[in-house]
Amino acid sequence: MCTVLEVSRSGYYKWIKREPSAREKRLKALDRKIRRLFNHFKKRAGSPTITAVLRKNGTAVSSKTVSRRMKEMGLKSITVRKVTATTNSKHDLPVFENVLNRQFTVLAPNKAWVTDITYIQTGEGWLYLASVMDLYSRRIVGFSMGARMTRELVLDALEKAYKRRKPEPGLIHHSDRGSQYASHDYRAKLQEYKMIGSMSRKGNCYDNACIESFHSTLKKEFVYQTKFKTRKQAMRELYAYIEFDYNRLRPHSTLGYETAHHFEQIYYRNQAV
């Protein structure tokens, strides 16, 4: 081999026994941190998220460097796939004005909630998921799953959110114009809870962008990577993803790369001072 490479044997052995340079040691240490975070986030985080978390933990590094190191290690985050709308807005039921009006940044928990329905394929057919998100922390505060897309499904998600959070009167509740949300029973429940109803403008998905973004994230990071044989399996695993992975593990760029759970903890800790 030395002859082919035109190097001396002494030079070759000196090369393989040499100590790694300081730069090489730094890169190896960085690679270990990147891989640890990539696995910690269950292979769902890309270089921007990993860069932000590294910086928060005291590692000064550029996003280009992290991206390059991830590429060299073959670490690739899960990619986005298209999500299709599900709710039926072609009805004659009364609708609310767009009170929220894309004011997605709020100053405290339990001031504005957004909600929507999505669907998940299983071996037994479709499973529908209704979710309720608190806009302050992007935390999912209530959700319900079932084999049919009914008003009972969305009512159950709302009731779970209300019982968990017990918001004060005046909370803005925003949804699309789906018949489930425009139903008499749902409107009556909002009135009972003293919530202010708000609905997206007709055909404008951006008015409810935050909850639609959650459902997109749910699908790209989890649903599209999993085969659910039964609805029961899907319900069990979706519960774990939402309550633990999404609410407690996943950093959100809109929250300065804090998790939803920790972002709320910071808020309540500051209120107690």
N, C-alpha and C positions, 0 to 999 in steps of 0.2 A: 504493500500500500504506500509506504513512504517513497518507494522508487517511482510509482505511478504519479504521485502527487508532487514529486520532485522536492521533497523536504528531507532533512536529516532525521535519523531516529531520535537523537538527543533533543532536537527541536520539537518533535512530535510529543515525546513524553513530557517535556517541559510544559507544552501547551495543555495537555490533558490534566496535569497536576496543578496548574496555576490557580490561584485564588480568584473568585469572581470579583469584578470591579465594583466600586461603590454604586455605580449606575445600575449594573446588573442586579445587585442586591435590592435596590429600591424598586426596580421593575418587578422582581419576583415577589416582593412583599405586597406591592400594589395588586399584582395578579391574584394573590391569595385573598385579599380583601374583596376584589371584584367578584371572584368566584363564590366567595362566602355569601355576599349580598345577593347575587344572582340566584343561588340556591335557596336563600332565606325567603326571597320573594317568589319562590316556586317557578322560576324561569319566566316570569311575567313582566319583569322590569327591563326597560331598555337603557341605553347609555345615559340619557338625560336624567332619569330617576336615580340611577346608581351614582352618577356624578354628584348630584345634589345631596344624597345621603352621605357620601364620602366627605364632602365639604362640611356638612353639619357635624360630622364626627371628627373634624380636625385634620383631614387629609387634603392638602392643597393640590388640586389636579384639574386639568382642563377636560372639557367634554370630548375634544378630539382625541386626547390620549386614551380616555376610557373606551371610546368607540373603537379605536385602533387595537387596544389590548383585547377587547371582547371579540373582535373579528379574528385575531390571531389565535385565540383560545377556542374559537368555534361556538361562542355563546351568543345565541340569537333569540330575542324575545318573540313571543307569539304575535302574529300579525292580525290586523283588523279585517273583518269580513262584514259585508253589508247586512243591515238589519231592516226588516220590512215592518211597516205600520200595521197595527192590528185592530184598533178600535173603529167602530162604525159611527161616523158623524153625520150620516144622512138620516135625519129624523126630524120630527116636528116638536120636540121637547124644548122647553125654555132653556136658555143658556145665560151664563154670567158674563159680565164685561171683563175685559182683560185688565184686572186691577193690578196684578203683579207687574205687567208691562216690562218684562225682561230685567227687573231689578233683582238680579241673582245674588248680589252681595248684600248680606244683612248683618246686623251688629250683634246679634245674640241668638241663642238657640230658641226654638219654639215661637218664632215670629213669622216664618213663612215655610210652608211645606209644598212640595210638588209631587205629583203621583201619575202613574201610567201603568199600562198592561203590556206584557210581552209574552212570547210563547217559546216552549222548548220541546223538541222532538224526543219521543221515547219509543220503545218497542211496542208499547200499548196504545200509541197515538199521542196527540198533542197534550202538553201540560201548560196551563196558563199561570202566569205570575203577575200579581198586582203588587206594586211597591210604592212606599211613601218615603220621601227623602226630606230631611231637614236641610234647608239651604245654607244655614250658617256653617255647619260642619261637613255637609255632604253625607251625613250618616243616614243609613236606611233605618228608620225608626219603626216601621211596620211593614209587613208583607203577608200575602196569603197565596196559596197555590191550589189549583183544582183542575178537573178535567173539562170544565166548561167556562166560557168567558161571560160571566153573569154579573148582575148588580150585587148579588150576595158576595161574590169574590172580592169586589172592591170595597164593599161595606166592611167585610171582615178585616181587610188590611187597615182601613181607617180606624176601626174600633180597637185593634191591637195597638196602633200607634198612639191613640188617645189614652188608653189605659196605662201604657208604659210611660208616657211623657207628662200627661195631665197639664196641657198648656193653658195659659190664662186666656180669657175672651179676647177676640180681636186678631187671632192668628189668620194669616192669609193662606187659603187652601187653593192651589192652582192645579188644573188638569187640562186635558184637551177636551174637545166637545163630544166625546164618545157618549153613546146612549146610556151606558152604565153610570157615568158621572152626572148626566143630566136627568136621571130618573127622579121621580118624586121621593122615593125612599132615601136616596142619597142626599138630596137637597134638605130633606127633613132632618137628617142626621147632622148635617153641617149647622143647621139652625139650632139644634139641641146642644151642640158643642160650642155654640156662639163663635163660629168661624166665619170669616169673610170669603165667600166664593169668588173664584177667578177662573177664567177659561181662556185658552189660546184663541187667537183669531182664526177664522176659517182657513184651512189649508196651510197654516203657517207652523211648521214643526219647530222652528227656532224659538218660539214663545215658550216651549217646554223642553229646552235643550238639555238641561242638567240631568233630568231623570232619564231622558232618552240616551244620554251619554253613559249613564250607569248601566242601562240594559245592553248597550253596545259593548261596554267593558266586560260585563258578565259573560257575554257570548264569546268574545274573542279570547278572553283569558281562561275560560272554564268550559262553557257548554260545547264549543266546537272541538274541544280536545277530549271530550268524554262521550262514551256511548252508554246511554241509559236503557237498560232492558225493561224496566218497569217505571211507572209513575212514582211508586213508593221509593225506589232507589233515588230517582231524580229529586224528589222532595227532601229526602234526608241529606243528600250531598249539596243541594242548593242552599239549604239552611246553614250548613257548616261554612260554605263559601261566603254567604252574606254576613253572618254574625261574626265570624272570626277573620277570614281572609280580607274581606272588603272593609268592614268597619274597624278592625283592630290591627291589621297587618299592612295594608296597602297604603303607601304614601300618596298624597294628592298634591299635584303641582299648584292648584289654586289655594292650598292651605300652607304654602311654603314647605311642601314635602313633609308635613306632619300627617299622621293617621287621623281619621275622623274621631276616634275615641280619645286620642291624646289631645287633639285640638279643643275638644269640649272640656277635658280636664283642666287645661290651661286657663280657659275662660272662667270656670267656676272657682279655681284657685285664686285668680286675680280678683274676683268679686268678693272673696272672703277676707282679703287684705284690708 
